Structures are given as structure tokens and as C-alpha cells.
Amino acid sequence: MNLVQTQDLIFCNWQQAAVDGDLEQQLAALLETMAAALAERGVSLGAMLKHSIAIRNGAVDPLAAIQAFHRQCHALAPRLVREPSVGTLFRVPHLSREGALVALEAVFARHATPARRALFDDLPMDVARALEYRGQLFLTGFEALELLAPERGLSADNLQVRPGLAEQVEVILDKIQDSLRALDADCSDLARLTLYLRADQDPQHARQLVTQAVRQRADAGVAEALQLCVLRGHGMVLEDFKIEIDGLALRPQAPRPTWVSLACGEAGSLSLASVEQAARALARRLDTGGQPAALQVLLKCSGIEAGPVASQPLLEAFSRQLQRELGPAAALQLSVALLWVKALEAPGAALELDASLFIQ
């Protein structure tokens, strides 16, 4: 299991089941393996704070995946019924293992410190809108679905999704601001947002719209180090969703990771050499100050022609090169995962990476 831990949290980088079978079978194997790995660290599956679900486009129904995930989580960890995590689902072209239908990323609390939650009050949901744990505020994946008349409840004729990207961003940022305010925070506290973007939308335009929308709502100004990460896939639960956004806000006293995003290589040249180049570029950007650290890295690749069989050698080459660059003295927990996306943000690159460095 692809885990690293910090003083407060355990991170499970993108993981998929090692077995074939249908969605239910793969989720069961994946969650049982995850629960066993967490138990070795003294933590239960019920300590989940955040989850992200990636499903293979066209092979899995998004709503069925969400329902199966929560049903199985609740069976394994009934605590999650009372204390839900925040979560996101999006669709990718394929996964790193042929036959894989679903992959999970998750964050868990290491300690028994209670989390404050802002729950949904207008729709029945198995996730929280937001939660705060030790000064770290995790936001669920928000999309632009609206109730036309909240008092009428959930029905097909009472729902709308505005058609434009700019309109959807405004709706989403209103939801984010309302959720943060429920926890006595606001958009000024945002540290990182992940933009799950339908691949037919312009990522630079999306960045501009989101930055502008955050700025308009940040009472104390936008954090200088606000990080925006982009994952371009086939979409989310509904075809009308052009974008979904989740994120992290931080109190002033909370530990702040170092985030690094890079694009490397040339389009069409994904190879061992290009991932080694990415490892060297990342090593130049990292500074642990000689202290123990945890590093989580996501490699984003595009182009089905490379195929799932290429994924494991790429991961191994990246990890070897990064350890070589950092040297044997680096006291580093390292977790590297690879996700196949529909398109990269930098069209001329072979791959992109997002890295999170946590100094212990």
C-alpha cells in the first residue's frame, strides 16, 4: 500500500486493486488492503478525512461507483456514517493496470482529535461539505449543481447546471466560501485547490477564472502561496459538469507543505529518460533542511498508446533516480503514483508532476 505519514496525517497515494473482477470486487479488495495497512499503523479506515475516486471512463457508472464506495466503507467502518469524509470522483481514460476499473487516493487522521464538520443541509449526501482537523480544513469536491427551489427538495425538475465554465466556477466558489464560513474561515485561508477539469476546457482560462473568483471572496486577500493543481479527465458524475474543485485551507498555526508542480519532456516522448529527467528536476526544487520528511508525488501522463504495461517501469525509474539525486542521507518517506489523464495542462510536455513535501 502506497502510504506516507506526517505528524498528523496518513496519505494513501493513488492505489488500485491487484485483482480483476467487477467494480464491487475491486473496491472490496482495495478497501480491505487499505484497512489492513492502516491497522499496522494503529489507525482505522474510519479515520478517513478525504477520498478521491478515479474511474475508467465508459467502464464504470459514476453514480454506481460512488454508491458502492460508500456502502463498502460504511460496512467496514460504520463510524463514517456519523463522521463522513469529504470526497471527489472523476473519470480518466484508463488506469495503470489493465483490467483496473477504479483507483483511490485518501487522507486519514493519525490521532483521536475530533474533526469539526460542515454537513450538507440541502441534499442527502454521504460526504461532508468540509471538515477541520488540527487546523487543516479539507473541502469536498464541489460542482455546479443547484436546486432551483431548495424547499422543493431533490427532484429532476428542480435541478440546474449553468452551461458556461465561468458560471460554474462562480457557483462552486460560492459553495466553497459558504462551507469555509461554516467552520469560521473563508477563501483567504485557502492553500491549495485541485481543479478536476473536463479536457475540452482550457486549463489556463480555468485557472484565471478560479483565481479571480477566490480573490473576490477572500476577505483578507488571497494567500500568496495559493496552489492550483489541474487534472484533465473525461469529466465527473454528470456530463454537464465542466469543472469540479476540492481543496485545502489552513489555519495560520497549521503545518504548511511545500508543493511543487513541473512539466517535463516533449510530447510523444514518454520514456524512462523523461521520468528520470522529471526526478532530477524535482530534486533540484526540494529542500528538507536535513530533517526527516515525507514526499508524495503524482506523475500525470497522457496518451493511451503508452499503455498500462508501461506504468510500473516508469514509477520504478522515477523513484530510483530521485533517491539517487537526493542521496543516501535523505531521511525521506517516498510515495509515487501515476495517473493517466485525458490531456496534460502543458500540451508540449511528456508528463507533469505534482509533489507535496512534508517536513516532520
C-alpha positions as CSV (number, residue, x, y, z in Angstrom):
1,M,0.0,0.0,0.0
2,N,1.4,3.4,-1.1
3,L,1.4,5.2,2.2
4,V,3.4,8.0,3.9
5,Q,2.7,9.7,7.2
6,T,3.2,13.1,8.8
7,Q,2.8,14.1,12.4
8,D,-0.9,14.4,11.9
9,L,-1.9,12.5,8.8
10,I,-1.5,9.4,6.7
11,F,-1.7,9.8,3.0
12,C,-2.6,7.0,0.6
13,N,-1.4,7.9,-2.8
14,W,-3.4,6.7,-5.8
15,Q,-3.9,3.0,-5.4
16,Q,-5.8,0.3,-7.3
17,A,-6.8,-3.2,-6.6
18,A,-4.4,-6.0,-7.6
19,V,-7.3,-8.2,-8.7
20,D,-9.6,-8.3,-11.6
21,G,-13.3,-8.5,-11.3
22,D,-16.3,-6.1,-11.3
23,L,-16.4,-2.8,-9.5
24,E,-17.7,-4.3,-6.2
25,Q,-14.9,-6.9,-6.2
26,Q,-12.2,-4.4,-6.9
27,L,-13.4,-1.9,-4.3
28,A,-13.7,-4.7,-1.7
29,A,-10.1,-5.8,-2.4
30,L,-8.8,-2.3,-2.4
31,L,-10.5,-1.1,0.8
32,E,-9.7,-4.3,2.7
33,T,-6.0,-3.9,1.8
34,M,-6.1,-0.3,2.8
35,A,-7.7,-1.1,6.1
36,A,-5.1,-3.7,6.9
37,A,-2.2,-1.4,6.0
38,L,-3.7,1.3,8.2
39,A,-4.2,-1.1,11.1
40,E,-0.4,-1.8,11.1
41,R,0.0,2.0,11.8
42,G,-2.7,1.9,14.6
43,V,-5.3,3.7,12.5
44,S,-8.7,2.5,11.3
45,L,-10.5,3.1,8.0
46,G,-13.0,5.2,10.0
47,A,-10.3,7.8,10.4
48,M,-10.7,8.8,6.7
49,L,-10.8,12.6,6.2
50,K,-10.7,12.8,2.5
51,H,-11.0,10.5,-0.5
52,S,-10.8,10.8,-4.3
53,I,-12.1,8.2,-6.7
54,A,-10.8,7.8,-10.3
55,I,-12.8,5.5,-12.5
56,R,-12.2,4.2,-16.0
57,N,-14.3,6.2,-18.4
58,G,-17.0,4.2,-20.1
59,A,-16.4,1.1,-18.0
60,V,-18.0,2.2,-14.7
61,D,-21.1,4.2,-14.0
62,P,-20.1,7.2,-11.8
63,L,-23.1,7.1,-9.5
64,A,-22.7,3.3,-9.1
65,A,-19.1,3.9,-8.1
66,I,-20.0,6.5,-5.5
67,Q,-22.7,4.3,-4.0
68,A,-20.6,1.2,-3.9
69,F,-17.7,3.1,-2.3
70,H,-19.8,4.5,0.5
71,R,-21.7,1.2,1.0
72,Q,-18.5,-0.7,1.4
73,C,-16.8,1.9,3.6
74,H,-19.8,2.0,5.9
75,A,-19.8,-1.7,6.2
76,L,-16.1,-1.8,7.1
77,A,-16.1,1.4,9.2
78,P,-19.6,2.4,10.5
79,R,-18.1,5.5,12.0
80,L,-18.0,7.0,8.6
81,V,-21.8,7.2,8.6
82,R,-21.7,9.5,11.5
83,E,-18.4,11.2,10.7
84,P,-18.2,11.4,6.9
85,S,-15.1,12.3,4.9
86,V,-15.0,14.8,2.0
87,G,-14.7,13.4,-1.4
88,T,-14.4,13.7,-5.2
89,L,-15.0,11.4,-8.2
90,F,-13.7,11.9,-11.8
91,R,-13.2,9.9,-14.9
92,V,-9.9,9.0,-16.6
93,P,-9.2,7.2,-19.9
94,H,-7.6,4.2,-18.2
95,L,-5.6,3.1,-15.2
96,S,-2.1,1.8,-14.6
97,R,-3.1,-1.9,-14.6
98,E,-5.0,-3.4,-17.4
99,G,-8.4,-4.5,-16.1
100,A,-8.4,-2.0,-13.3
101,L,-11.7,-0.1,-13.0
102,V,-11.1,2.2,-10.0
103,A,-8.3,3.9,-8.1
104,L,-8.4,5.6,-4.8
105,E,-6.5,8.4,-3.0
106,A,-7.2,9.1,0.6
107,V,-6.1,11.0,3.7
108,F,-6.5,9.7,7.3
109,A,-6.2,11.2,10.8
110,R,-3.4,9.7,12.9
111,H,-4.9,10.9,16.2
112,A,-8.2,10.9,18.0
113,T,-8.6,14.6,17.9
114,P,-12.2,15.3,16.9
115,A,-12.8,16.9,13.5
116,R,-15.4,19.7,13.0
117,R,-17.7,19.1,10.1
118,A,-19.9,21.2,7.9
119,L,-22.6,18.9,6.6
120,F,-24.9,19.2,3.6
121,D,-28.3,20.5,4.6
122,D,-30.0,20.7,1.2
123,L,-29.2,17.3,-0.3
124,P,-28.8,13.8,1.2
125,M,-25.0,13.2,0.9
126,D,-22.6,10.5,2.2
127,V,-19.8,13.2,2.3
128,A,-19.3,16.3,4.4
129,R,-19.0,19.7,2.7
130,A,-15.9,20.5,4.7
131,L,-14.1,19.3,7.8
132,E,-11.4,20.7,10.1
133,Y,-8.8,18.5,11.7
134,R,-5.9,20.2,13.7
135,G,-6.1,23.4,11.7
136,Q,-6.3,21.7,8.3
137,L,-9.6,22.3,6.5
138,F,-10.5,19.7,3.8
139,L,-13.1,20.6,1.2
140,T,-15.2,18.1,-0.7
141,G,-15.3,18.1,-4.5
142,F,-17.8,20.8,-5.4
143,E,-19.6,21.1,-8.7
144,A,-22.2,23.5,-10.1
145,L,-25.4,21.5,-9.4
146,E,-28.0,23.8,-7.9
147,L,-31.5,23.4,-6.5
148,L,-33.8,25.9,-8.2
149,A,-36.1,25.9,-5.2
150,P,-34.4,24.4,-2.1
151,E,-37.7,24.0,-0.3
152,R,-38.9,21.6,-3.0
153,G,-36.0,19.2,-2.4
154,L,-34.2,16.8,-4.7
155,S,-36.1,16.1,-8.0
156,A,-35.1,16.1,-11.6
157,D,-37.2,19.2,-12.4
158,N,-35.7,21.1,-9.5
159,L,-32.0,20.9,-10.6
160,Q,-29.9,23.1,-12.8
161,V,-26.3,23.2,-14.0
162,R,-25.4,26.5,-15.6
163,P,-23.8,26.0,-19.0
164,G,-20.7,28.2,-19.0
165,L,-17.4,27.5,-17.3
166,A,-17.3,31.0,-15.7
167,E,-20.8,30.5,-14.3
168,Q,-19.9,27.0,-12.9
169,V,-16.8,28.4,-11.3
170,E,-18.9,31.1,-9.6
171,V,-21.4,28.6,-8.2
172,I,-18.6,26.4,-7.0
173,L,-16.7,29.2,-5.2
174,D,-19.9,30.3,-3.5
175,K,-20.2,26.7,-2.2
176,I,-16.6,26.7,-1.0
177,Q,-17.0,30.1,0.7
178,D,-20.2,29.0,2.5
179,S,-18.6,25.8,3.6
180,L,-15.5,27.6,4.9
181,R,-17.6,30.1,6.7
182,A,-19.4,27.3,8.4
183,L,-16.1,26.5,10.0
184,D,-15.2,30.1,10.8
185,A,-12.9,30.5,7.9
186,D,-13.1,32.0,4.4
187,C,-11.3,31.9,1.0
188,S,-8.4,33.9,2.5
189,D,-7.4,30.6,4.2
190,L,-7.2,28.6,1.0
191,A,-3.8,27.0,0.5
192,R,-4.5,24.5,-2.4
193,L,-7.2,23.8,-4.8
194,T,-7.4,20.9,-7.3
195,L,-9.3,21.6,-10.5
196,Y,-10.8,18.5,-12.0
197,L,-11.3,19.8,-15.5
198,R,-13.1,18.3,-18.4
199,A,-10.5,18.0,-21.1
200,D,-12.4,20.1,-23.6
201,Q,-12.0,23.2,-21.3
202,D,-9.0,25.5,-21.4
203,P,-6.9,25.0,-18.3
204,Q,-5.3,28.4,-18.3
205,H,-8.8,30.0,-18.6
206,A,-10.0,27.9,-15.8
207,R,-7.0,29.0,-13.6
208,Q,-7.8,32.6,-14.3
209,L,-11.5,32.2,-13.5
210,V,-10.8,30.4,-10.3
211,T,-8.1,32.8,-9.1
212,Q,-10.4,35.8,-9.8
213,A,-13.3,34.1,-8.0
214,V,-11.2,33.4,-5.0
215,R,-9.9,36.9,-4.9
216,Q,-13.4,38.3,-4.9
217,R,-14.3,36.2,-1.9
218,A,-11.1,36.4,0.2
219,D,-11.8,38.9,2.9
220,A,-8.2,39.2,3.9
221,G,-6.8,38.7,0.4
222,V,-5.6,35.6,-1.5
223,A,-2.8,33.7,0.1
224,E,0.4,34.4,-1.8
225,A,1.3,30.8,-1.9
226,L,-2.2,29.5,-3.1
227,Q,-1.5,26.4,-5.2
228,L,-3.8,25.4,-8.1
229,C,-3.4,21.9,-9.5
230,V,-5.2,20.7,-12.6
231,L,-6.3,17.2,-13.5
232,R,-7.8,17.0,-17.0
233,G,-10.1,14.0,-17.5
234,H,-13.3,12.9,-19.3
235,G,-15.5,14.6,-16.7
236,M,-17.2,13.9,-13.4
237,V,-20.6,12.4,-12.4
238,L,-22.7,14.4,-14.9
239,E,-21.7,15.3,-18.4
240,D,-22.8,18.9,-17.8
241,F,-20.1,19.4,-15.2
242,K,-17.2,21.2,-16.9
243,I,-15.2,21.5,-13.6
244,E,-15.2,20.2,-10.1
245,I,-13.0,21.7,-7.3
246,D,-11.8,20.3,-4.0
247,G,-9.1,21.8,-1.8
248,L,-7.3,22.5,1.5
249,A,-7.4,25.6,3.7
250,L,-5.0,26.1,6.6
251,R,-5.1,28.0,9.8
252,P,-2.0,30.1,10.5
253,Q,-0.6,27.6,13.0
254,A,-1.1,24.5,10.8
255,P,1.9,22.9,9.1
256,R,2.1,24.0,5.5
257,P,3.6,21.5,3.0
258,T,5.8,22.6,0.1
259,W,4.1,22.0,-3.2
260,V,5.9,21.6,-6.5
261,S,4.4,21.3,-9.9
262,L,6.5,20.6,-13.0
263,A,6.1,19.7,-16.7
264,C,9.0,17.7,-18.3
265,G,10.0,16.1,-21.6
266,E,8.5,16.5,-25.0
267,A,5.0,15.4,-26.1
268,G,5.1,11.9,-27.6
269,S,8.3,11.0,-25.9
270,L,7.2,9.4,-22.6
271,S,10.0,7.1,-21.6
272,L,12.3,6.1,-18.8
273,A,14.5,9.0,-19.7
274,S,11.7,11.5,-19.4
275,V,10.7,10.3,-15.9
276,E,14.3,10.4,-14.8
277,Q,14.5,14.0,-16.1
278,A,11.4,14.8,-14.0
279,A,13.1,13.2,-10.9
280,R,16.2,15.4,-11.4
281,A,14.1,18.5,-11.9
282,L,12.1,17.8,-8.7
283,A,15.2,17.0,-6.7
284,R,16.6,20.5,-7.6
285,R,13.4,22.0,-6.1
286,L,13.4,20.1,-2.8
287,D,14.9,21.3,0.4
288,T,14.3,19.3,3.5
289,G,16.9,21.1,5.6
290,G,18.3,17.7,6.5
291,Q,15.2,16.9,8.5
292,P,13.0,13.8,8.1
293,A,10.4,14.4,5.5
294,A,7.5,12.7,3.7
295,L,7.2,13.2,-0.1
296,Q,4.1,12.3,-2.1
297,V,4.4,12.6,-5.9
298,L,1.8,12.2,-8.6
299,L,3.0,11.7,-12.1
300,K,0.4,12.7,-14.7
301,C,0.7,11.1,-18.1
302,S,-1.5,11.2,-21.2
303,G,-1.8,9.1,-24.3
304,I,-3.3,5.6,-24.3
305,E,-0.6,4.5,-26.8
306,A,1.9,4.1,-23.9
307,G,-0.5,1.6,-22.3
308,P,-0.9,0.4,-18.7
309,V,2.1,-2.0,-19.1
310,A,4.5,1.0,-19.1
311,S,3.4,2.4,-15.8
312,Q,5.4,0.2,-13.3
313,P,8.8,0.7,-15.0
314,L,8.1,4.4,-15.1
315,L,7.4,4.5,-11.4
316,E,10.5,2.5,-10.6
317,A,12.7,4.6,-12.8
318,F,11.4,7.8,-11.2
319,S,11.9,6.6,-7.7
320,R,15.4,5.3,-8.3
321,Q,16.5,8.5,-9.9
322,L,15.0,10.7,-7.2
323,Q,16.7,8.7,-4.4
324,R,19.9,8.9,-6.3
325,E,19.7,12.6,-6.7
326,L,18.8,13.2,-3.1
327,G,21.5,10.9,-1.8
328,P,21.6,8.2,0.9
329,A,21.5,10.7,3.7
330,A,18.0,11.9,2.9
331,A,15.6,10.7,5.6
332,L,12.7,10.5,3.3
333,Q,9.4,8.6,3.1
334,L,8.6,8.4,-0.6
335,S,5.3,7.6,-2.2
336,V,5.0,7.9,-6.0
337,A,1.9,7.2,-8.1
338,L,1.0,7.5,-11.8
339,L,-2.3,8.6,-13.2
340,W,-3.3,8.5,-16.8
341,V,-5.2,11.7,-17.7
342,K,-7.0,12.6,-20.9
343,A,-4.8,15.6,-21.5
344,L,-1.9,17.4,-19.9
345,E,-2.1,21.1,-18.9
346,A,1.2,21.7,-20.9
347,P,0.4,20.2,-24.3
348,G,4.1,20.1,-25.3
349,A,5.2,18.0,-22.3
350,A,5.7,14.3,-21.9
351,L,4.4,14.3,-18.4
352,E,3.6,16.5,-15.4
353,L,4.1,16.0,-11.7
354,D,2.5,17.4,-8.6
355,A,4.6,16.8,-5.4
356,S,3.8,17.5,-1.7
357,L,6.7,17.7,0.7
358,F,6.0,17.5,4.4
359,I,8.8,18.3,6.8
360,Q,8.4,16.3,10.0
